[in-house]
Structures are given as structure tokens and as C-alpha cells.
Amino acid sequence: MAWGIDLGTTNTGLARWDTKDRRAVLVELPGVCRLPGSQDILSAPQMVPSAVHILEPDFWTRVGRWPVVRDLTFMGREALIGRQALDANEAWPHPEFVPTFKAQLSRDPARHLARMGTRMYSARDVARMFFRELMVETYKATGERIRDLVITVPIASYDGYRAELREMATQAGIRKIRFLDEPVAAAVGYGISIDRPKNVLVLDIGGGTAHVVYAQLTPRGAEGGACEVLGKEGRRVGGNLVDRWLLEAVCAELGIRLDDAPADEMEGLWQRLMLAEARRVKESLHFREVETFTLTAPEELRGVRARLGAHHSLKLTREFLVAVLEKRGFYALLDEMLESALGEKSKAVDEVLMVGGSTLLPGVYPKFEQLFGRDRVRGWQPFESVVTGAAIYAGGGWTQSDFIVHDYALLTHDPKTQEPQYTVVIPHGTRFPTAPDFWKRSLVPTCALGEPERLFKLIVYEMGRNDDSVKYGWDASGNLRPLGNAGSHDLVVALNAANPTLGTLDPPHPPSDRAPRLEVSFGVNADRWLIATVRDLKGRKLLMHDEPVVRLL
């Protein structure tokens, strides 16, 4: 079985290729993932925190390191990883604890990150332990030993970094190892076929960094797992820094002093607890207009409790969070990164791919929607797109054709009650291009005002619903909306309300005539445009012929 892994700075994801259903499946490792069984999509519940807490090796662990043994079985335990490592260091970080190691592994693998007694552990040691224990947890959860693995890597990563990854995968018993550039993985994970050259812009905002990469994907390059970099830019800003900004803004609002580098252990504990509260409130404000920030301190933190006084909570709005981001220059920084990576080539971008949970921050999607159009921005899989793309690539499913992600419907009115009705013309999952008459009907103009209808108008709506890959979307105002029960349309956005006319009727259609007047056909062309053919049956005229109406996603 083929597997894919996205080794991230904050979170690591693991997915496998399901040969029966021919799709990628994100694997949940209940022992170490963030929130096993949780439906809280913003918390990336199935992801494994890229954290390590080194354990004192016992006899069986030492035996398990022997090459002849480690290739056959997993013996002993070298470290706690993921959620277990975070839980073990919640109160106070231990010298054996490493919250993240990817950046150091790529730049300076010999750098010491942890200590146990007098022994120092390098980024290389920590990464190897994390990878080995991740394989152990995978075996526990699935009963399978990974032998074929695709590993995603940052664009144009150094050969040394790939060599480090290859060595630690080999030591974990993996026999077939392939690498995949992250932009290629994201494109495949978002369902984009690479049957011709395509220019993609990847916005990746994680816990610690933000990157913009402009790259060209080609069939030959994708086959080798690589793409050509046309421009890139990065900054050391991400979700963790936003949490700090929000906590500082709350404390400033309440007149509470916040130490930049607390030396007191209890003060440090309180700040970590409050940063976790800031993260919760930030994520809640993605969906909600108002959330309560609760300032608490355990009984042991008497100094902190005294300083808080009567201040225990503060209601925060989404606008408050946006104001904090604006004041800190977050949106201006995105503009700078885009300008540096893209320049004046925005019209040449075929697809915009959003990766990393912090792309869900309010104001981010509307900015990119305004710059590139709703039809080019894909942002509904920020946590899973890269790792599922790796699994699809591993299983050989990346050459399949594109498909439509949402349902697209027409708004009509019941001729008797005038109640609005939505009729789906292009269902989600439709492969394209389709036949020009993929959907074909004879229609009667509604004459909604009781007057003869001269202009034939149809409004096309994007209708979001919950399925395996799409669990939230953005409304017409650019606000994030969760999608509820599978199959229900919780998000309805008009796409051509400003220009809904599909033809002129001559003579105008009277309200009393209920005979079909128009024959309407819809299809999707190779460039993802909804094309329409409209024929006036009474006037025997072709009003439109395979003309583009709106571009689909």
C-alpha cells in the first residue's frame, strides 16, 4: 500500500491511498493525534503535533536500534511524540522536550535541540525518533508496516534535507521512498489535474511562518514530483504569533501587565494557558461573530490572580481580531509577499491554493478572492491538501481529470406560488469537460412581475455542502461558514447576479402563456467555464451558443 506524509513545522499528517475506492484517506492515529474522533475541523484533529519528548532508553529500546531488528519489527520506545509529548510538558517544558524540529533539520541538522542528563540530542536525532515513533503508532492503528512512502518537501529544498529524510525513513524500515514538492502535492490534493502547464500560487501560513510560492506545474515535472519556481517569499509570522498578538491586545484592553519573557515558572505557566485560550478564541472567531475570552488563573498562581483583580472575561468580536491583525501589519505583509513573489503577473495565475490553518484567518480569503476571483481560489483543505496529495501521487491517482467541487444551480420560481426553487445543473464531482448539453431543459419564463418578459434571466448559484473533502466555505461577504450535515446546502452564493441576462425575447413572453418558450443547455468546458446554449422556440432563434456564463470551482 502506498502512503504519503507531510512533515510540518507544527503538525504532521499521514495519508494512504485506498486502492479499492481510488482515493486518499487521512489516517487518524488516536494515540498521538491532536483530538482523536473530534469533529472540530479548525483544530486539525487528525494531525500529529510535530513535538518530541525523549525517553530514557531501556534494554529493549537499545535492542530495537540494531539494524537487523529494526528492519523486521519495532521494539522498545524512544520518545513520546505528538499530543503525548505536549501533555507531558504542559505545566513546564523539560530539557528533553522539543516542540518543533523541521526548520533546524533543514538548515542545521547537527544543532542540539534537547538534553537528557549530560547527553545532547541533535535535530537529526530528534527527527529520527519522531519518525520512528510515528511508524510505530501507524502500525498500532492500522496493523500495517509502511514500506512505500511519498514525502513532501518545501519547494527547492536542499539535497542535504532530502538526504536526512531519506536516512530516517530508511532506518524506519521504508523501502521505497519518493519526494514530492509541496506545491505539486497541494495541487493534486485540491483535485487539479496536471495534464498541461499550469501556474499555481500557493499561500502557506502555518504556526510559525508564512510563505507565498509562485510555481509552474507541468506533466513531465509532476511525474518526477517537482515544479519550477517562478517566485517565492517568506516571513516569520504565523498562527502562534497571532495568538500572542491577541493575548497582548486583550491584556492592553483590560490594563493588565504582560511580561515579555517571564522568569517566574508560575507566570510562564499562566501565559501558556492564556495563549491556548487566545488560540481557542481566534479559531472560534473564524466562524462566530462574538466569542468570550476568559482570563483564569489556578489557585497556585496567587500573584497572577491578584493582578487580574476583577477582570475575568472579555467579549471579543471578529472585527476586534481583524483590527489586531491590521494594526500589526498582517495584511500589509501579505501584500508585500505577493508583490515580491508575483509582481504584475496575477493574470497569469491559473489556481490559488491555500495551505495551513492560518489561511482561515478573517480577511485572508476576501483579499485573494478580490485579487484573483472566487473561481481560482481553493482553500477548503488547508490542513489535508498536501498530505492527501502525496497519497494520491503515491497511488498513481494524480493523472485523473479535474472535477467540480461544489453544486451549481439555477434559481427559478414556482409559476403558481412564486416561491424560489434551486435546480442543480452541475453536481459536485462532475468530471470536465462535459458535453455541451450535459443539462438540458425546456423552460417557461416566470414573468415574476406579472408583465410580459423581454429579457430572459437566470442566476447561477454556487451551493456548498459537506462531503469528505469540503466542510466549510466562504459566503458572498468572504466570511467563513461551516457546512452542516452531509448533503445539505448550507452555503448559497449568487455568481452572476450583476449580469443574469441570457438573451432577449422577441416578441416578449406574456404571463398567460405557460407553454415552454426556451430550450436551455448547460455544460462545462475544458477551462471550467459553465457554457450555455439558449434557443427561443417561438421565435426560432439561437440566443446563445456555447457561451461562457460563470467559471466554476
N, C-alpha and C positions, 0 to 999 in steps of 0.2 A: 504494500500500500504506500502511496506517495503522500508526503507531508510537507507543510510549509510553516516557517517560523519567522516572526517579525520580532527581532531582539531590540526592544526600545529602551530609551533612556529612563523612562518612568514605568512603562508597562511592557510586558512581553506577551504576544499572542501565539497560539498554536492552532493550526487547522489541518484537516486531512481531506483528501479527495475521495468522495463517495463514488465508487465505480458503478454501482447499481443505478443510483439516481442521477449520476453525472453532474454533481455539484459539490462545491466546497462546504465543509461543515466545521464551524468553530468548535474546538474541543474545550469542554469545561473540566478543569482539574480541581475538584472540590476541596482537596487538602490544602491548596496554596493560592487559589484564585481569590480575587477581591471579595466577591459576595456570591458564594455558590447558591444557585437557584433563584437569585434575585431577578426581578423584572425592572429594576431601576436602571434604565438604559444609559443614563448620563454618567453612572458610576463605573462603566465598563466592567460589569460584574464577572465576566468570564476571563478577563485579562489577569495575568500574574504580575504583581509588582516586581520590578527588577531589583530586588533587595536581597541581601545575603547576611546571615548571621552564622559565623564559622563555629563549628563544634569541635571539642577535643576528640581527636581520633582514637577509637578503641582498637582492639586486636583485629576484629572482623573488617573494620574500615581499612586498616592497613593492608590486609589480605586482598580486599576488593580492589586495591590500586594496582595489583600485579597485572601486567598486560594480558597474560593468559586467562586470568579470571574475569577481568572487566569486559572482555570481548564476548563472554558467554553469559554472564549474569551480573546483577547488581548486588553487592554485598556491603553491609555497613551503611553508615550515614555520615556525610562530611559536613553538612550545613543545613540550617533552616533557610528556606527561601520563600519569597512571596509574602503572603499575608502572615504566615507564621513568623517570619523574620521581623516584620513590622510590629506584630503584637509583642514579641519578646523585648522590644526596645521602645515601647510606647511611653513608659514613665521616664526613662533616661537612656540615651544611646550608649551602648557598651563599646569598648575598643574593638571587639570582634565584629561589629556591625558595619555593613557597607550599604547605604541607601541607594546607590547607583554606581555603575562602573563602565557603561558603554563609552562615554567620552574619553575616559582615561585609557581604555583598551585600544581605542583607535589612534590616540596620539602618543601615549607613553605607557605601553603595557607593563614595563618593569617598575612603574611607580607604586610605592607602598600605599595601600588603602586601609589596611586593618592590622591589628596586632593581637596576639594571644600569648600572654606572658612575655617572653623575650623574642618570640618568633614573629617576623613581619610577613605579611601576605601582599603580593603584588596584584595589580589589576588582572594580570593573566591568571593568577591562582584563583582569584575570586570568580572570574568569568567561567573558568573551568568547573568550579564547584557548582555554580548556579546551573550551568548547562547539564551537568551530570545529574543533579537532583531533579531537574525538570524532566529528564528522561525517566527517572525512577517514578515520579508522580504520574507520568503518562502511562507507564506500564501498569501501575496500580489501578488507574481509572479505566483503561481500555483493554488491558491484557495483551497489548501489542508492543513489541520492541521495534522502535523506529530504525529502519535501515536505509531508507531513501528520503532525502530531505533537501528542500529548496530553502536557502537562507536569503532574506532580503538584506540589501546593503545600501547605505547612503550613496547618492549619485557621485560618481568618480571617486569612490573610496580608494585609499591606498592599498597597494598589494600586500603590505605588511598586515593590515587589518584583516584582509581576507585570509591570509595565512594563519593568523591567530584563530579565526573562526573555524577554519578547516582542521586545525590541530585539535581543538577542543571537541569538535564533532567526531573526529576520528577516535579520540580517546573514549568517547561515549558509545562506541561500537557502531557508528553510522558508516555504511559502506559506499553509498552513492551520495555525493554532495555536489549541489549546484548553487550558483549565486544568481540573484536577480536584482537589478537596480530598482530602488523603491518607486520611482515614477512609473516604471513599467508594471510593477505589482499593483499599484493603486489603480492604474487604468484598467487592468484586467479585472481587478476586484470590483470596480464600478461597472463592469459589463461592457467595456469598449473593445470592439474587435480591432485588431491592428492588421487590416488587410491592405492598407495603403498608408503612406506617410501622414502622420498627424502631429500637430503641435499641441502640447499639453502644458498647462500652467498648474503646478502643484503648490498649494498653500499648506504648510505643515506647521501647526502650532501645538506643541506638546506641553509637558510640565515645566521644562526649563528653557526651551529655545523656540524660536520662530524662524522658518525658512521659506523662501519663495524660489522655486526652481522652474525655469522655462526650458523645455526639452522637446526634441523631435523624436517620435517613435516611428520606426519603420519595420516592415515584416521581417527583413533579414536581421536587423538589430535585436528585435524582440525574441527571435528564435534563439539567439545567443544570450538572452537575458540582459541586454544593455540598450542604452539610448544615448543620443547625442545631446550634450548640454549646450543650450543656446544662451543661457544667462542664469545667474543664481545670486542670492543674497541671504544673509542670515543675521540674527540678533539674539542676544542672550535675554530673552523675555518670553515668559510662558505663563501657564496657569498658576504655578507656585508663587510667582512674583505678583500676579493679580490678587491672589489670596492675601498677601502681605499688604498690598495697597488698600484693599477693602478693610482689613483689620485696622490699619492706621487711620483710615477715614472715619471709621466708627468711633475709635478712641478720641480722635480730634473733635468729633461731633459732641461727645459726652464730656470732654475736658479731662480725659484720663491719660496719665503719662504711660508711654510705652518705650521700654528700653530697647535700643538697637541691638545690643549684644549682652543679654542678661548673664551675669556671672553666678547669680544665685540659682541653685538647682530647682527650687520651687517656682521661681519666676519663669525659668525656662520651660518647665512643665506646663504652666498656665498659658504661655504664649503658644505652645504646640497645640494645646486643646482649643484655643481660640482660633488658630489658623485652620484647624479642622472644621470649626463652626463657620468660619469665613468661606471655606470651600463648599460646605453644605448650602449656605445661603446663596452663594454665587450660582451654583448649579440649579437651585430651585428657581432663581430669577430668570433662568433661560426660558422657563415655561410660564411662571406666575408673574403677576404684576407687582405683588407685595409679599414680603417674607419677613419674619421676625428674627432678628439677630439676638441670641440670648447670651449674655455675659455671665458666666458662672465661675465659681472657684471652690474647690473642695475645702473641707473644714481644715485640712492641714495647711492650706495657703492663707493663713490669717492676715499676713501683710497685704496680700492681694485683695482679700475680702474687705479689709479696712479701706483700701484705696478706692475700691469700686463704690463704696457707700451705698446710696440708694439706687444706683444705676444697675439694672439687671437685664434690660432688654431695650431694643430699638427697632422700630418698624422701618424696613428699607424697601424702596421701590426699584423697579428696573431702571427708571430714569436716574436714580442715585448711582447705580453701578455704571451706567453709561457716562455720567458726569465724572466719576472717578477715572474711568478709562480715558476720557477726553482730557482731563487735567494732567494726567500722567504722560500724555503724548502717545498713547497706544495706537490710535487710528492714524495719526500723522506718521508713525513709524511704519505702518503697513503701506502707506502711500510712498514713503521713501524706498522701501524694499521693492515695491512694484516698479518704481521708476528705474531703480538700479538694475533689476533683472530683466525687465521687459522693454523699457524705453518707450518708443512710439509704435510698438508692434502689436498693440492689443487686438487689432482686427485680424491678425494672423493666427490668433489662438483658436483652436478647434474645441478644446474642452478645458474646463477649470475643475480641478479635483481638490477637495478639502480633506485633509488628513490631520488627526489629532483632536482631542476633545475640546481644546480651547478655540477651535474654529467655530464652536457653537456659542461663543460669547455674543451678547446682543450688539448689533451694529456691524458685525463682520459680514454676514451673508448679504444684507442690503447693499453694502458697499460694492461687493463683487457682482451682485445682480445688476446694479446700476451700470457698472463698467462693461460687463460682458453679456448681459441678457440672461433671463431666467433659464433659457433653453440650453445654456452652455455650462451652468454651474451645478456640479454634483457634490452634495455634502451630507447625504443621509447615512453614510457609513464611515464616519471619521475614525472609529476605533478598529473596525474589522477589515476595511478595504485592502490594506497592504497584505495582511496575513492570508486572507481568503484568496487574494490574487496570487500569492505564492503557491497555495494549494492547488488552485486551478491550473497554474503553469506546470506544477509538478505532475498533475494528472493528464496533461496534454489537452485540456479543455479550452485553452486560451484562443484557439483559432475559430471558435464558433462565432456566428454572426451576432451583431448587436440586437438588442431587444428594447422595447418601450417599457419604461419603468412605471409610469402612472397610467390610470384610466383617463381617457379623454372623451368628453361627452358634449352633446348639444343641449341647449336649453330651449325647450318648446313649451307651449301652453295648451292645456286641455281645451278643446274647442267649446265645450259647454260650461265648465266651471272657471276657465282661465287660470287654473292652478298651474304653477310651474312644474315641468317634468324634465328629468335628465335622462337622456338616451345615450348610452355608451356606444361610440362608433369605433374607437380603437382601444381595446382592453389591454391592461398591462401584461407584459410577457410576449406581446406580438413581435415576431421577428420581422425585420425590414431589410430591403424594400419589399412592399406588398404589391399586389395587383392594384391598378388604379381604381377598380370598383370593389375593393375589399369590403366596404359597407355601401349598400345601395338601397334607396327607398324612394317611394313617391310621396310627396308631401303636399299639404294644403296650407297656404298662407293663413296665419292666425287672425289677421285683421284685428289686433288686440284693442284698438281704439274704436272699433265699430265703423271705421271708414275704409273705403277701398284702399288696398295696399299696393303701392307703386314700387317700393324698394323691398327686395327680399333680403331679410337679415337673419343670420344665425350666429349666436355667440357660442364659442368653443370654450369649454371649461376643463381645467386640469383638476382631477379628483384623486386625492391621496388616500390610501388605505393601508392598514397594517398587513404586512406579509413577512416572509422570512428575512427580507433584506431591507425593507423600508418601515421604520417605526415612528418617524416624525418627519415633518416638513415645514415649509415656511408659507405663511399666508400672504395675502396681497400687500400687507404693510411690512413684510420682511420679518415678522415675529415668528419664533419657533413654536410649533404646535405639535403635541403628541397625537399619534394616531391610535385609536382605541382598539376595539375588538376586531379581529381579523375579518376582512370582507366589508366592514362598514366604512363609508366615505366620511371621514371627519374633516377633510380639508378640501374646499372647493374654491378655485381661483379662476376668475374670468381672464382669458388671454387676449381676446380681440374686441373687448367692449368698446374701444375707441373707434374701431373700424369694422363693424359686423356685416356690412353690405356685401352680398354675393351676387347681385345682379339687379337690373331694373325691369319691371314687368310692364309690358305694353301690349294690350291695354292693362290698366290696373285691375287687380283681382278684387271683386266685390265680396263683402262678408256673407252674402246669401248663397254664394256658390261654394259647395262643400266637395266638389269633385277635385281629385288630385290635379294640381296645376304644374308641379315641378318634379323632375326626376333628378335626384341628388346622389352623387357617388363620392366616397372618400377613400383615399389610400395614403400610403406613406412612401416617399421616395427614398433614394439612397442617402440623401443628406438629412434625413429625419424630418422633412417638412410634411405636414398634413396637406395633401393636394386635393382639390375639389373639381368636380365636373358638374355643372348645373345646366339642365335643359328645360326650357319653357315649352311644356307640352301643348299649350293652347296657341301660343304664338309661333311654335315650331322653330324656335331659335336656340342656339347654343350660347348661354350666357357666360360660362366659364369652361375651360378645358384643361384639366391637369394643372391648375394654377395653385401656387402655394398660398396657404391661409395663415398658419402659425407653425412654428418649429416646436417639435415635441422633445421630451426628455426621456 
